[in-house]
Amino acid sequence: MATYVLVPGACHGGWWYDPIAAELRAEGHTVHAVTLTGLGPQESTAGVNLDTHIDDVVRLLESEDLREVVLCGHSYAGMVITGVADRAPERIATLLHVDAFAPEDGESVWSLTGGFWHDWYAGGAGEDGFAFAPLPVLDERAVPHPLATITQQIRLTGAHRRVPRREYVYCAAFENSPLTATYERLKDDPSWHVRSLPIGHNIVHEAFDDFRKILLDAAA
């Protein structure tokens, strides 16, 4: 049986993975669906940055002594799982980026995006300056997301490249996707297994069966 650690994207908690996590657990797998610091209900986002979120997941791996993990990140969480893999590559069997950022050293979500996305991040943080509000199209449970996680540059040693298996899923029908450049960079890289699905960004709702198979295959 496999061990999964599932990290959600911006404004979402571990609950986003509930339907797929329930299926995996029913088949006997161990699943940790993570709610990152500052993304719980009415939780403060002050002082929360990308390092905070990387630390959240590294602590989980270490406190539960998790090994041979399928570490999955959706969207923003690609930043997080890349940082985790750089800190603890020996605990990870597969790194699975699902329509997610896959940064190089010194990059940030801010540096990898522009236009509409900058307007959302910066313009949506007007209430307290610490977090940007979720878009209206997101789940009603979505909460404000810490702005510093978007602007902080990631620091990588290159150890994340030691993870034996790295996979990327691109959601090709995601309008105005900030992830197309990442897909184009990785699709011909022999160190990645890359696939494209003709769906929007919310893979749990739009391609549940495909996502379940991708997760199972990632542990094979």
Steps between C-alpha positions, in 0.01 A plus 500: 500500500614853423539812712370825355555856616264734315557876511228735368532820303445860601201580725420130556544256787544126511124471458543563125636146469227336714323307220821354355654442844195300607534272195871443558445421869221259412753310291737478796739783426621753758403856410599829665308794349675808634350832605792742496557765766272802458243311294285362777168668581555848648873432535741795494721535193739754652862384476416199280727458197615225264755372751218460755311273261807297407569455872140380555547208263856415603385481863221262398745273317735497796247476785316210332828352367346478154709337226449398137243779483302609197514877558233677296449874464231687307552849357683724754598186694751415230720760669453327834568145388810609307638655818408191703670272247814713524501462879406132526555321167574171676141479626332549160448238231294709258459874464167569329427853377134535400460813288753651736806721510834319476747774588873536455718650772419867565158495335168587663136480399522875448796472261331217309173687445374841393196690379175358635681300768691798637176695510345222708792456737575868563156645443332235711715575802350839568315412820797428727802487266589150618272283286305514175135405482388187312355546154119473481529188280678305776331268748287674763735361766800678348677748727743792452851387407823640652652745251859438615479140376458643151775762512772307685768349276568130546851390592603163359826305529414261218432207734138483375637356176596185691134398536477185286181589316369840400165541325311797361130524407398798288135606483482636147155662518588723797422849366783752532716230660818626667638145467534468124863613505577234762337232285691614191827490695446152640319309225820402316717465812592129537520533879122569514198294398256759364140457389226742394127476574232697308346644817498812713700554816273318749604142428311354799167621364572480127698176463460302823560159342803621308644653816443181699681297236787751486544474877490120495744484210733737686535238773543203267 
